[in-house]
């Protein structure tokens, strides 16, 4: 038998796919890092009550940067909506500028990935031009027309993503650019709809979806697969953990958007510091009065300022209790997955990292309650959710079935 066809001969590695551009993976990793900054800084803006500090969009009191003193914006229409708070306005506008820089990076990735597609660059540029044209139309006061133009640009990107294959990451890049555009719309609506909870939660989820897509693209472009026998079962486990984590992150966003983090305090139902903080009980009870129907109404009309929250005590308690209960489930799933990874050669470091992050995330959640939501801890809690996503998405991108190659030919039967 030839050594090359022996059953135990090492199989050649599958050919590496040519990247869309030789530095594509470096640009993708830079975008991943910048997205993490955008997500964490956005949490800082939201948790420091600076989300409405620039009441107009995309400018801040008519400026590309931000005003330094109230007299600089005297007479501007935005002052009729909200007086200038200089110590907050810079946070909101800096967040917008960082997000814009991320948009340029994602546009670059989409253009590079589309180079080998017929009319691919033209489609990406055309869609981007439509979205860019919608901004001055919106600033001129034509909101419906601006939305229609931006929606047409989004449709072109989604059409390209559905039409292209993902061999050269063209589909993933176009889809990520579409998500970035929608994120910009959510950022605008966060301001114009006065912190409507469903928009705030959607903006958080959109940021983490962008982070996940870019992480997946960066690993695929880097091309460092982890090949395992029986990888299908592990991948199913990873997808299940991702789903549970996504639900828990959405609930966390709903807690934040409805100002329900301190709902279990003993000082009443406002966002003021309560008389005492209750954990693991809630207002002194294991199962207090909770209004889940009212707490999970997603749409409540427009024209209402939601800063500080509008819900009464039982509704906020329902949101907080739902977040705590799903946290128990998510922690159990993540720890079970970590144990599975620790028992798998080649994945033990990933398992240890996942277990450490899961424990740290639970500890930060408890500290949020016990310490009455300190800003640093709350921001770290958001960063912890992003890092957990990074671990799970990284493994989904890298873990693949071992390539056994073509089956070996059967040995001829021995003669008589």
ABEGO torsion letter per residue (X at the ends): XBAAABAABBBBBBBBBBBABAAAAAAAAAAAAAAAAAAAAAAAAAAAGAAAABABOABBGGBABBBABAAAABGBAAAAABBBBAAAAAAAAAAAAAAAAAAAAAAAAAAAAAAABBGAAAAAAAAAAAAAAAAAAAAAGBAAAAAAAAAAAAAAAAAAAAABBAAAGAAAAAAAAAAAAAAAAAAAAAAAAGGBAAAAAAAAAAAAAAAAAAAAAAAAAAGBBBBBBGAAAAAAAAAAAAAAAAAAAAAAAAAAAAGAAAAABAAEABABBBABBBOABBGGBABBBBBAAAAABABAEBGBBABGEABBAAAAAAAAAAAAAAAAAAAAAAAAAAAAAAABBGAAAAAAAAAAAAAAAAAAAAAAAAAGGBAAAAAAAAAAAAAAAAAAAAAAAABBBBBAEBBBBBBBBBBX
